[in-house]
Amino acid sequence: MGGVDGADMMLHFYNDNRKSTKVWKKLAINIIHRMCSNAHILYRKNTSDAPVKSRLRFIQEVIEALSSEYLVGRDQPVRGVRQTRRDVAIQLIQGRKEKDCVACSDRATGQRRRSRTQCMRCLKGLHFACLKKHLCVEE
């Protein structure tokens, strides 16, 4: 299999064929996909990370980084980070993990409530609804 066939094969794994009659839109999306594919190849060859990220995870992180830079410039909330008050913000916990909510969970009484978000300052589990009860104590 030649280099062009291999590149086309890699390109079409995550291809999103948009229904567009405009040729320039299809061409622009194809060029962006090729740039992401080439960037991932360079990342694989030049990284020192022990587990090399998959191509899908690499593309997701590139999109998140570019969109967060754009959204911060427009003063809009970044996906995964929710600004609540001036001093406290909550974020999604990576890897679909859960933590006990520090405000509403009590293991002593058996009322354990899990949260997929955490306080960015103290990194303890916290629901958005429980934010008013939370006092951030840094240790």
N, C-alpha and C positions, 0 to 999 in steps of 0.2 A: 504494500500500500504506500503510495507516494506521500510526500509532504502536504500537498494540497488536499488530497482525499482525507488524510488524518486530521487536518485543521478543520475541514468542513464537517467531519464526523463529530469532533469535539464541540463545534459551534452549535450543532443542532440538538445537543442533549438538553439545553435549557433555552431553546429558541421559542420565542413567543410570536408566532406569525399573526401580525395584526391585519385585520381586514381593512386595507386602505387601497384606494385606487391611485393614490399619489405615489409615483415611483420614487420620488426623492425621500419620502418618509421611510419606505422600506429600505432604501439604500443607507439612510442615516442610522437606522436601528441595526442593520447588519454591520456597519462600521463600528458602532459602539460595542456590539457583541464581540467582534474580533479584537478590539482593544482590551476588553475584560479577559478574554481568553489568553492573549499574549501576556498580560500583566500577571495572570495566575501562573503561567509557565515560568516567567522570570522569578516570581515569588518562590515557586517550588525549588528552583535551582539555587537561589541565593539566600534562603532562609536558614536560621539557626534554631528555629522552633523544633522541639522534640516531636510532637505530633503535628505533621503538616496539615493545614486546614484543607478541607475538601473544596472543590471548585464552587459548589453551591454556597458554602459558608463564607468563602472569600468574597463572592459577589454580593452576598447579603451585607457583609461588613463594609464593603466599598459604598454601597447604596446608603447605608445608615450614616456613614461618615460624611458623604456629600450632602445628604438631605439635612443632617443636623447643622452643618455649617450654614446652609441656606436658611433654615428655619430660625437659627439664632440671629441672623442678620435681619430677619423680618419681625423679630420679637414674638415669635409663636412658639408654643410648647414643642419640645423634641419628643419623638415617640420613645416610650420607655421611661422618660423622666417627667414627673408631674410637679410643677412648681406650685406650692400651696401657700406658703407665707414667705415673707422675706428671708427668714432664717432657716426654714425647714422645707425640704423637698423629698419626695419619695420616688423610688425607681423600681422597675421590675427586677426580680431576682433572676440571674442568668441560669439557664439549664432546667427550666421548669421545676425548680426546687421550691419548697415551702418552708416557712419559719413560723413559730408561734407568735401571734400578735401580742406585743407587750402591754397593750392597753386593755384588751378584752379577754385574753386567755389566762386561765388560772389552773395550773396543773394540780394544785393541792385539792381543789374541789372537784376536779375531773372535767372542768369546762375548758376544753382545749380547742381553740379556734386558730386555724392555719391561714397564713397570708402569703400571697405570691409577690408582694411588694415589701420594700424595706426602707427605712429612714436612711437618707444619704449621709447624715452626720454620724450616727451611732451604729449603723448597719444592723439594726434589730428589726424583726418583722413587724409590720404595721399596716393596718387597713387604712384606706383613705378616709373612711367614715370615722375612724378612731383617732384621727390626727389631733382633734381639739383636746383630747384627754392626755395626749403624749407629751411628756417633758423629756427633752433630750439631755441625758446626763452622760457626758463623755468620761470614760474611765482612764 
